[in-house]
Amino acid sequence: MCSSDLGMLGLNYYFDAAFNPALLFQYAYGSGDNDDTDTDDTTFTYFGTYVGGFALRPQLRNIHIARLGFSFVPFYSSEKAWLKRMNVIARYSYYMKDKPKGETSDAAATEDERFLGHGADLSLRWAIFSDLSFFVNYGLFLPGDAYSSSEGTRKDRKSVV
């Protein structure tokens, strides 16, 4: 029987400068079983949503996720308050299995390798009014060694809310 661990850390550093830039860092970890042939899965089940990338969308199961990014307000000097509430965010993600032989939330990552891949996310967040927001997200995932060569296609995901 395996005990499960979960951890998340996020640091945002906002600069007092034009365009209100910020540096973003996130790290997340979820343990998993040592052996994917074990039918007694004891991994941690959490409630809520964790967004660790828009294309891969991993759950915190047998994974390390390191994310680095930046954000800025493109219309920070606008006279229009509704334009000042627009924010652009870009993030790079690095995904790695905790245990090479264990399963992750992506069933296609079947190889006993630790490197899951890279991801890039681009988001536009716009709080048009206090009770109305607009989101556009784009995510790209490039698979790593944990995917077989036949699974070597990238994943793209776009969303508009």
C-alpha positions as CSV (number, residue, x, y, z in Angstrom):
1,M,0.0,0.0,0.0
2,C,1.3,3.4,-0.9
3,S,0.6,6.7,0.9
4,S,-0.1,9.7,-1.3
5,D,1.3,13.2,-1.1
6,L,0.2,16.4,-2.7
7,G,1.9,19.8,-2.8
8,M,1.5,23.1,-4.6
9,L,3.5,26.4,-4.4
10,G,2.8,29.6,-6.3
11,L,4.8,32.8,-6.3
12,N,3.9,35.9,-8.3
13,Y,6.1,39.0,-8.3
14,Y,4.5,42.2,-9.5
15,F,6.7,45.0,-10.7
16,D,5.8,48.6,-10.1
17,A,6.4,49.6,-13.8
18,A,4.6,50.4,-17.0
19,F,2.2,47.7,-18.2
20,N,2.1,46.2,-14.6
21,P,4.3,43.2,-15.5
22,A,4.5,40.2,-13.2
23,L,6.7,37.1,-13.1
24,L,4.9,33.9,-12.2
25,F,6.2,30.7,-10.8
26,Q,4.3,27.5,-9.9
27,Y,5.3,24.1,-8.7
28,A,2.9,21.2,-8.1
29,Y,3.5,17.6,-7.1
30,G,1.3,14.6,-6.7
31,S,2.6,11.2,-5.7
32,G,1.5,8.0,-7.3
33,D,1.8,4.2,-7.0
34,N,5.3,2.7,-7.6
35,D,3.9,0.1,-10.0
36,D,1.2,0.6,-12.7
37,T,0.3,-3.1,-12.5
38,D,-0.9,-2.7,-9.0
39,T,-4.7,-2.9,-9.0
40,D,-5.0,-1.3,-5.5
41,D,-4.7,2.3,-6.5
42,T,-4.0,4.5,-3.4
43,T,-3.2,7.8,-5.1
44,F,-4.6,11.0,-3.6
45,T,-8.0,12.1,-4.8
46,Y,-8.5,15.8,-4.5
47,F,-11.6,18.0,-4.9
48,G,-11.8,21.1,-7.1
49,T,-9.8,22.0,-10.1
50,Y,-6.1,22.3,-10.7
51,V,-5.0,23.9,-14.0
52,G,-1.5,22.7,-14.8
53,G,-1.7,23.6,-18.5
54,F,-4.4,24.0,-21.0
55,A,-3.4,21.3,-23.5
56,L,-2.2,18.4,-21.3
57,R,-4.6,19.3,-18.3
58,P,-2.9,16.8,-15.9
59,Q,-4.3,15.7,-12.6
60,L,-1.8,15.7,-9.7
61,R,-1.0,12.0,-9.9
62,N,2.6,10.7,-10.2
63,I,3.7,14.1,-11.5
64,H,6.0,17.1,-11.0
65,I,4.9,20.3,-12.7
66,A,7.1,23.4,-12.9
67,R,5.6,26.5,-14.5
68,L,7.3,29.8,-15.3
69,G,5.5,32.7,-16.9
70,F,4.8,36.4,-17.1
71,S,1.8,38.7,-17.4
72,F,1.1,42.3,-18.3
73,V,-1.7,44.7,-18.8
74,P,-1.6,45.9,-22.5
75,F,-3.8,48.9,-22.0
76,Y,-2.5,50.1,-18.6
77,S,-2.4,53.8,-19.6
78,S,-5.8,53.8,-21.3
79,E,-8.4,56.4,-20.3
80,K,-11.1,53.7,-20.4
81,A,-11.3,51.7,-17.2
82,W,-12.8,48.6,-19.0
83,L,-9.6,48.4,-21.2
84,K,-7.3,48.6,-18.1
85,R,-8.9,45.4,-16.8
86,M,-7.4,43.3,-19.7
87,N,-4.5,41.0,-18.8
88,V,-2.3,38.8,-21.0
89,I,-0.6,35.8,-19.5
90,A,2.1,33.4,-21.0
91,R,3.4,30.3,-19.2
92,Y,5.9,27.5,-20.0
93,S,5.4,24.2,-18.2
94,Y,7.8,21.3,-17.7
95,Y,6.2,17.9,-16.8
96,M,7.9,14.9,-15.2
97,K,6.7,11.7,-13.7
98,D,7.5,11.1,-10.0
99,K,8.0,7.4,-10.6
100,P,8.9,6.2,-14.1
101,K,6.9,3.0,-13.9
102,G,3.8,4.6,-12.4
103,E,0.7,5.9,-14.3
104,T,-0.2,9.5,-14.7
105,S,-3.6,11.0,-15.5
106,D,-2.8,10.7,-19.2
107,A,-3.2,7.1,-20.2
108,A,-1.1,7.6,-23.4
109,A,2.1,8.1,-21.3
110,T,2.9,4.4,-21.2
111,E,6.7,4.3,-21.4
112,D,8.7,3.8,-18.2
113,E,10.4,7.2,-18.6
114,R,10.2,10.2,-16.3
115,F,10.1,13.1,-18.9
116,L,6.4,13.7,-19.8
117,G,7.0,16.8,-22.0
118,H,6.7,20.6,-22.3
119,G,3.8,22.9,-22.5
120,A,3.1,26.5,-23.5
121,D,-0.1,28.4,-22.5
122,L,-1.3,31.8,-23.6
123,S,-4.3,33.5,-22.0
124,L,-6.3,36.7,-22.4
125,R,-8.3,37.6,-19.3
126,W,-10.7,40.5,-19.5
127,A,-12.9,41.7,-16.6
128,I,-15.2,43.8,-18.8
129,F,-17.5,44.6,-15.9
130,S,-17.5,43.6,-12.3
131,D,-19.9,40.8,-13.1
132,L,-18.9,39.9,-16.7
133,S,-15.5,38.5,-17.8
134,F,-14.1,37.1,-21.0
135,F,-11.4,34.5,-21.2
136,V,-9.5,33.1,-24.2
137,N,-6.9,30.3,-23.6
138,Y,-4.6,28.5,-26.0
139,G,-2.4,25.5,-24.9
140,L,0.2,23.5,-26.7
141,F,1.8,20.3,-25.3
142,L,4.8,18.6,-26.8
143,P,5.1,15.0,-25.6
144,G,8.3,13.7,-24.0
145,D,10.0,10.3,-23.6
146,A,7.1,8.9,-21.5
147,Y,5.0,8.7,-24.7
148,S,5.7,6.0,-27.3
149,S,7.0,7.2,-30.7
150,S,3.6,6.4,-32.2
151,E,2.0,8.9,-29.7
152,G,4.5,11.6,-30.7
153,T,1.9,14.1,-31.9
154,R,1.4,17.3,-30.1
155,K,-1.8,18.3,-28.4
156,D,-3.5,21.7,-28.9
157,R,-6.4,23.0,-27.0
158,K,-8.2,26.3,-27.4
159,S,-11.0,27.6,-25.2
160,V,-13.2,30.7,-25.2
161,V,-15.4,31.5,-22.2
